[in-house]
Amino acid sequence: MAVWGKLYKDEKLIPYLVSMSPFMGEETALADLILPDCPYLERWEPESMPNSLWPWLGIRQPVHKSLGESRENRIMMRDIIWKLDPDGKRGMKQFWNFKDGEDYMRHHFDNVPGLKEAGGLDFLKKHGVWPIYGKLNPKTGKVSDKTGREIKAEYNMYKKELSAADMAGAAVAKDGVISKNGKAIGVKRNGKNYVGFPTGNRIINVRVDKWAEYGFNPMPTFKRIPWHETMKEDELVMVTFKLNVMKQSRTAAVKWLAEIAHSNPMWIGTSTAAKIGIKTGDLVRVESRVGHLVTKAYVTEGIHPKTVAIPTGFGHWEYGRLATLKLKEKKGDANHGQDDPDLNNVWWDDKGVHPNNIIPVVADPIGGSQGWYDTVVKVTKAGPNDKYGDSQGDWDKHYAAYKETLRYAYTGDLHRKMHPEMASWAGPDSVKHKEGGGGH
């Protein structure tokens, strides 16, 4: 709230805010216009997660008609684009030419080789996944064919050899990379032509010379975070994580899951807690360079003594009556299903404390993503004026932290200070003259 809440409220920076969301979350509550998306149980989606040794495709099908005025986000985007490009002259409409969510899936899957011959979307609607390798034996947990023989997944795919047809017209470079029609298709090793790995040159590139152009070591190298180097004895590193029954903030309004986990105490190691003089359930004040919060402690052996951890997804001030524990408030017109009588059976009064206010807005100097595991904090017993749920963050301090981390990016003035041994790296040609050095 200290950063994004202030930003969304500033009409000079964002004069008009549109939110496309299935939930009345914190950002949506600040929007000028809400386009109601529908939850995942009410929409069509590709569902092909890489969680198996067998490659597969799958779909998510609606189990309930969309409620109220909610619609799939791709349908809303289609309608907006059709308004912007009614005759197709802008070149956008051609890519959004579908009737509804199911028709979009048909365009998506009916042209996949192999699946197309099996029946495309109609096959997936009936079976859920493609291909079907066999039948799962509930006793053994293994997949078997019609004869009962186990179907084993293929390992070491990179060692699969290219066929004579694959090699026809292919060229082998000095480093063994096999190319055909301008594209690497494999790698030659020990006299055999292997498929290799799914990278641009079919090998695993431990060394990336291109990185040297930006002053980074082309070899994997560990560099400590600068503000971890100057930590005081009584300071700790705060990290965040997700509890296994919650999905970020998206499940905070699910009653069954909230019964299992509805608060997020700060995890702290046994020896560290003893030094501070706190035990499980005690109130603690957690301070970072941008703010502070007051929460409860959970003392455990399962965490490093120099680290504390706070789960995310709790401490909502929006997101519905259950997530905010504002159960006596009148049900809004948009809150379909929130008249569930089971909400009268909420026995807890702790909604948790959100940690984001005190996590500095820091950008990873290489990837640019937010640093969730770097925050330096000081943990003390809560004072007489502290109360559970207090949470404050300072916009200016957040912005200063962001600007500081940009100085460590390759365009910043502290990049060479963090990587002094990289000073002689002038570009890709210098790779030939110097090995090793600092990095990323």
Protein Blocks (a to p, Z undefined) as FASTA:
>chain_A
ZZmmmmmmmmklmmbacdddfbdcfklmmpmbdcddddfklcccddddffbfbdcddddd
dfbdcehjbccfklmmmmmmmmmmmnopnommmmmgcfblmlmmmmmmmmgghjlmnnpj
mlmmmnopacdfbdcdfknopacdfkopacdddehkllpccdfklmgopacdfkopacee
hiafbdceehiacebjadfkopacfbafklmmnopafbdcddddfklmmpcfkbccdddd
ddfkbghjllmmgmklmmmpmcdcddddfklmmmnopaehiacddddfkbccdddddddf
kbcfkbccddehihiabhijklnopakbccdfklghilpfklmmccbfcebjafklmmcc
dddfklopacfklcccddddddfkbcehiacddfklmmmmmmmmmmmmmkbmklmmmmmm
lmmmnbjklmmmpgghidZZ
